[in-house]
Amino acid sequence: MTFGSTTIAAIYKDRWQIEIFFKTIKQNLRIKTFVGTSPNALLIQIWTALIAVLILKYLKFRSLFQWSVSTLVAMLRYNLFTYRDLPVCVQRTGRWAWIDQPFEPPPVAMVQEQLSLNWN
């Protein structure tokens, strides 16, 4: 009861940021419940989710395309097993073409002829 109104408002604002973080985790990373019950398991899951959200925010920041976080997560899930030669994309354009131009098909990889095995 000794705190001022601005202090209470600042505490509530900080608490609300935590709520937004957990909402983002639940919506985008599809984490509905905690897997473990020990304090260590909870910390591991929270830190892993925090790292994943930070990577998503960095990709969103780095991209020229105007992504929302949920659309970016969906695109990454959809292209999880699509081959992208990331160093070549960065060397040619200085940017990440796979995230800046999401509707461009991936470049076709050069397939070398298979060598024959000589059975003499």
N, C-alpha and C positions, 0 to 999 in steps of 0.2 A: 504494500500500500504506500510505500515511500517513493516509488518511481514516478517520474513525470510522464505526461501524456506522449511526448515525443519519444521517450525511451521505450514505452510500451509499444508505440507504433513501429519503431525500428525492430524490436524483438519480433513482433508479428510479421513484419515484412521478411525478415530472415527465415522465420519458420515457414512462411509461405513458399519461399524458394526451395526449401527441402521437400515440401509437398509437390511442387512442380517437377522436381527431379524424380521422385518416386512415380509420379504419373507418367513421365516420359519413359522410365524403365518399363513400367507395366504395359504401356501401349506399343512401344517400338521394339522392345527386346522380348516381348511375350513372357515376361517373368511375372507370374501371378502369385506364387507363394515362395517362401524360402525353402531351399532343399534341406539344409541341415538345421539342427536345433542348438548346437553349441555356439558360444560366442565367436569362436574362431571361424566356424563355417559361415556364419552370418557376415562377418567381416570380409571373408574371401569373396563371397557372392556380391557384396556391395562394392568392393574395390574393383572386381571384374566388370561389373555393370558400369561403374564410373569410368573406367578405361575405355570401354566400348562406346559410351556416350561422348567422351572427349574425342575419340577417333572420328566418330560421325560428325561432330561439330567442326573438326578440323577439315574434313573432306568437304563439308558444306561451305566453309570459309574459303577454301582453296579453289573451289570450282567456279567457272565462269557462268555455268548454268544455274538458274535460280531454283535450287532444290528446297523442298520442305524436308524435315528430318524423316518423316514417315515415308515419303516417296523415295528418298535416298535409301532407306533400309529395304524397301520393297525391291528397288533396282538391284541392290547388292545381293539380296536373296535370289532374285531371278537369274543373275549372271554369276552365281557362285562358282559354277564349273565351266565357265566360258574362258577360254585361253586369251589372255591379253599380255603382250610383251611390253611390260611397263617401262624398262629402260629405253627401248626404241622410241616409244611415244614421247618420252621426256626429251630425248636427244634431238629428235626431229623438230619438235614444235616448241620446246621449252615448257610445255604445259602437259597436263594429263588428259589426253584426248578421250580416254575411256569414260571420264567423268564430266568433261566439258561438252562433249558431243554425244550424249547418251543414245541417240537414235541412229547413229552411224554403225553399220555392221563392223565387227572386228576384222582386221586385215587377214587375208588368207595366207597361211604359213606356207613357205616354200617346202615342198615335199621332195626329198631327194630319192632317186631310184634306189630300190633295194639291191644290195649286192648279192651276187649269186655265189653259192658255195660249191667249190670244185671238189668232187668226190673221186679223185684218182687213186 
